Amino acid sequence: TMRETVIQSLIISVKLTIAPIAISDNFHEIRIVAMAALMILFPFIPVAQH
C-alpha cells in the first residue's frame, strides 16, 4: 500500500542518516540523531496503524 511505501522510505532515510554516524563511532551523536528521527517519525506512526 501507499502507507507501507512511505514507511519503508522513512526507515531507509533514517538508516542512511544514522549509518555515517555509526561508522564514526560517536555514540552520543547516534543517540541525538535517533531521538530526532523518533520525533520526526512519531506523528506518522498513528497514521500508519489505521
GROMACS elastic network, one bead per residue, 0.5 to 0.9 nm:
[ bonds ]
;  ai    aj funct       b0    kb
    1     4     6  0.53476   500
    1     5     6  0.64741   500
    1     6     6  0.88642   500
    2     5     6  0.51474   500
    2     6     6  0.63133   500
    2     7     6  0.87193   500
    3     6     6  0.50143   500
    3     7     6  0.61179   500
    3     8     6  0.85448   500
    3    47     6  0.85222   500
    3    48     6  0.61433   500
    4     7     6  0.50498   500
    4     8     6  0.60713   500
    4     9     6  0.85611   500
    4    48     6  0.76716   500
    5     8     6  0.51354   500
    5     9     6  0.61756   500
    5    10     6  0.85886   500
    6     9     6  0.51687   500
    6    10     6  0.61637   500
    6    11     6  0.86452   500
    7    10     6  0.50446   500
    7    11     6  0.61576   500
    7    12     6  0.86047   500
    7    41     6  0.89024   500
    7    44     6  0.82140   500
    7    45     6  0.86187   500
    7    48     6  0.77160   500
    8    11     6  0.50675   500
    8    12     6  0.61447   500
    8    13     6  0.85926   500
    9    12     6  0.50519   500
    9    13     6  0.61226   500
    9    14     6  0.85903   500
   10    13     6  0.51080   500
   10    14     6  0.61868   500
   10    15     6  0.86390   500
   10    41     6  0.76717   500
   11    14     6  0.50955   500
   11    15     6  0.61957   500
   11    16     6  0.86245   500
   11    41     6  0.89400   500
   12    15     6  0.50517   500
   12    16     6  0.61222   500
   12    17     6  0.85389   500
   13    16     6  0.50497   500
   13    17     6  0.61459   500
   13    18     6  0.86821   500
   14    17     6  0.50002   500
   14    18     6  0.61476   500
   14    19     6  0.84805   500
   14    33     6  0.87629   500
   14    34     6  0.82480   500
   14    37     6  0.65613   500
   15    18     6  0.51289   500
   15    19     6  0.57890   500
   16    19     6  0.53703   500
   16    20     6  0.72618   500
   17    20     6  0.66480   500
   17    21     6  0.74465   500
   17    33     6  0.78653   500
   17    37     6  0.89913   500
   18    21     6  0.53374   500
   18    22     6  0.60647   500
   18    23     6  0.87484   500
   18    29     6  0.89866   500
   18    30     6  0.64843   500
   18    33     6  0.68524   500
   18    34     6  0.74691   500
   19    22     6  0.50309   500
   19    23     6  0.62941   500
   19    24     6  0.87752   500
   19    30     6  0.89866   500
   20    23     6  0.51291   500
   20    24     6  0.64390   500
   21    24     6  0.50078   500
   21    25     6  0.66228   500
   21    26     6  0.64229   500
   21    27     6  0.79733   500
   21    29     6  0.68855   500
   21    30     6  0.61731   500
   21    33     6  0.87262   500
   22    25     6  0.52140   500
   22    26     6  0.66270   500
   22    27     6  0.71805   500
   22    29     6  0.85981   500
   22    30     6  0.65854   500
   23    26     6  0.80041   500
   24    27     6  0.85493   500
   25    28     6  0.89048   500
   25    29     6  0.88257   500
   25    30     6  0.85115   500
   26    29     6  0.55458   500
   26    30     6  0.65019   500
   26    31     6  0.89574   500
   27    31     6  0.61858   500
   27    32     6  0.86897   500
   28    31     6  0.51999   500
   28    32     6  0.64630   500
   28    33     6  0.88031   500
   29    32     6  0.50542   500
   29    33     6  0.61242   500
   29    34     6  0.84091   500
   30    33     6  0.51365   500
   30    34     6  0.58988   500
   30    35     6  0.84824   500
   31    34     6  0.50622   500
   31    35     6  0.61400   500
   31    36     6  0.85474   500
   32    35     6  0.52132   500
   32    36     6  0.61586   500
   32    37     6  0.85787   500
   33    37     6  0.59732   500
   33    38     6  0.85076   500
   34    37     6  0.50178   500
   34    38     6  0.61635   500
   34    39     6  0.86227   500
   35    38     6  0.50643   500
   35    39     6  0.62043   500
   35    40     6  0.86362   500
   36    39     6  0.50803   500
   36    40     6  0.62086   500
   36    41     6  0.86062   500
   37    40     6  0.50485   500
   37    41     6  0.60003   500
   37    42     6  0.83059   500
   38    41     6  0.50704   500
   38    42     6  0.56111   500
   39    42     6  0.53332   500
   39    43     6  0.76606   500
   40    43     6  0.68915   500
   40    44     6  0.80570   500
   41    44     6  0.54217   500
   41    45     6  0.65446   500
   42    45     6  0.53316   500
   42    46     6  0.76335   500
   43    46     6  0.65356   500
   43    47     6  0.73495   500
   44    47     6  0.52426   500
   44    48     6  0.61285   500
   44    49     6  0.88160   500
   45    48     6  0.51327   500
   45    49     6  0.63842   500
   46    49     6  0.52502   500
   46    50     6  0.67832   500
   47    50     6  0.56745   500
